[in-house]
Amino acid sequence: MDSPTNSQKTVSDDDEIDYSIKAEFYDSDLDDKDELWMAKKRDGRASDAVLSCPACFTTVCLECQRHEQYVTQYRAVFVVNCKVDKDKALQHSTAPSKAGKRRRNSEEKETHSADSGRVNSVVCSTCSTEIGVLDSEEIYHFFNVIPSEP
């Protein structure tokens, strides 16, 4: 049998790795730099979570407020990586929601009326996954997102 060429050899022994040399792509200060960047973006304001798209994990909101009753829902004024679907208008009804049903299924119906209960669908600008709605007061309501610690 032929001996393996260099491309076929695998390094699996820790003795062959020189840990005394600093890794080329490692930055020990990166976490501190990221924290400073986030603090500058928020301008001193607190947030309940950082929200990401559930399909592609793209960040969609850096500062938001958790809903008091529905703990998996958030609202925000400033967002990133979001598109408002002006063609898909939803009507917020005042009918009581059923236990176990998601709010968007039980309280919103597709319609094209122009009263104050009208909301537009909000999608991730990266993958077009529906992540929330924008109400008539220009407040974003997120119900299909992944929250993480701010």
N, C-alpha and C positions, 0 to 999 in steps of 0.2 A: 504494500500500500504506500502511496506517495505521502510525504510529510506535508502538513498543512502550510499554505502560503500565509503571508502576513495578514491578509484580509480574512483568513479563516481562523486565525488565533483569537481566542477570547481571554481577556484579563479578568481573572476572578480571585486573585490572591491579593489581600490587603498589603502584603509586603512590597508589592510592585508600585503602589501609589505613594507619592511623596507628599505627605500632609504638611510639610514645613513651608511649602510654596502656597501663597495666597491664590485662591481660585480666581481666574480671570474675570468671571461674570458675577462675583459675589460682592455685595456692598453691605457691610455690617450696619451702616447708618440708614439704610433704605426705609425701615419702619418709621424712624424718627422723621425722615423727609416726607413720607406719605402722610403722617399725622399732621405735620405743619401745613401741607398742601390742603388737607381736608378742613383744618381750622380756618385757613384763609378763605376757602370757598364758602364756608358757612358764616363767616364774618361774626363769630362769637355766638351765633344762635344754636340752641340745642335741637336735637332731633331724636325721635323715638326709634328710628331705624334707618338703614340704608336699604333701598328697595332694588331688586333685580328682576329681570324677566325670567319666568320659570322655564322657558324653552331654551334660551341661548345664554342666560346669566349676564346679559348686558345690564349695567347700572342704569336705572331709569329715574331715580330720585335720591338726592343726598340729604334733604331735610323734609321731614314729614311728621304728621301727628297721627297717632293710633286712634281709631274710632273707640269711643267709650263703651259701646255695647257690643259691637262686632270686632273682636280682638284680631281677626285676620284681615281687617280692612284699614286703610290709611287714607289720609287726605293731605294734599299739598298744593302749593301755589307755583313753585318753581320745579321744573322737571328737566331731564336730559334724555336724549335718545328716544323720544316719544313722538308719535304722529297722531293728530286728531283726524278721525275719519268723518269728514263733513257729510258724506253721502249716507252714513248710517246713523240716523237720529233715533233715539229711544225716548219713550215717555215714562216718566216716573209716576207710578200710581200710588194712591194712599191706602190701598188694600193691605190689611195686616198680613205679614209673612207667616208661612207655616213653619213649624219647628223642623229643623233638619234640611230645609230647602235653602239653596243659595239665594242671596238677595237679588242678584241680577236676573234670576229665573222667575222669581215670584213677584217682584215689585216693579219690574220694568218691562214694557211691551214696545215692540217696534211700531213706530208711527211717524208721521210727518207734520204734526201739529206744531204751532209756534208759541205756545204759552210758556209760563215760567218753569214748568216741570220738565222741559225738554233737556236732554243730555245727548252728547255725541260720544261715540265709541273712541277709545284711545288704544292705540296699538304700539308695540315695540317697533322702532324704526329699523332695527336690524333684521328681525325675522317675521314681523307682522302678526305676532301673537297678540290677541286682545288681552289687555292688562287692566283696563279700568274705563272710566267715563270722565268727561269734562262737563260740568254743569253750566247753567246760564250765567252764573257769577264768576266764571272762569276758575273754578276750584276743581282740581283733579281728585277723583275718588278711585283709589286702587283696590281691587279685590282679587286679582289673579297675579300676585307677585310673591317673591321670596324675600322676607325681611332678614337683615343681619344686624349685628350690633353696630351702633354708630361709631 
